[in-house]
Amino acid sequence: MKRHLTSPLARCCILAAISIQGCTSVSRPATGSGTGSSSVNVYFSPKGGATAAVVKEIDGARYEVLMLADAFPSKPITQAVVNARKRGVNVQVVLDRSQRNEKNTDADFLTHSHIPMYIDSRHAVAHNKVIVIDSSTLITGSFSFTRAAEENNAENLLVIKGRKTLVGQYIENFELHKAHSEVYKGR
């Protein structure tokens, strides 16, 4: 369920209702720096539509999807990434080193689908959960791109649009991590 928040009182009432009734998604116009129209959509899990929101954004990608992820065993998200690649979208994924040996990862499937995959071994844990789409949409939050995150865990996801400066910072961070990561060729 999506709600449009306009006042602090409305936000407070909605958030109280969420905590009482369960998890859902909310949305409100963003304010602050940036040019043109911007928006922030918020999703909470379990079963709050975060996976569907990620898939919808990837399905709308026109030229680029950049991902930083700690884990990646979500079939719907994996399929959306593969479909984007088939449409000619430049897709690149940087994963945590745990995905090199993880049994329930889609890293091998993506690699065999000709999607450039990288393993970030420089950090104790590359605990990122970030997707940048077409240099204009940022997806981030605690939501891991996994089935468990959608169905069982208490997670949050932000879909931020129209914040070029913020998105640019995440693109720089993606490039920084990609630069020190190893190419993953699959098993």
ABEGO torsion letter per residue (X at the ends): XBBBBABAAAAAAAAAAAAAAEBBBBBBBBBEBEBEBBBBBBBBOBGAGAAAAAAAAAAABAABBBBBBABBABAAAAAAAAAAAAAGBBBBBBBBAAAAABAABAAAAAAAAGBBBBBBAABABBABBBBBBGGABBBBEABBBBAAAAAABBBBBBBBBGBAAAAAAAAAAAAAAAAABBBBAEX
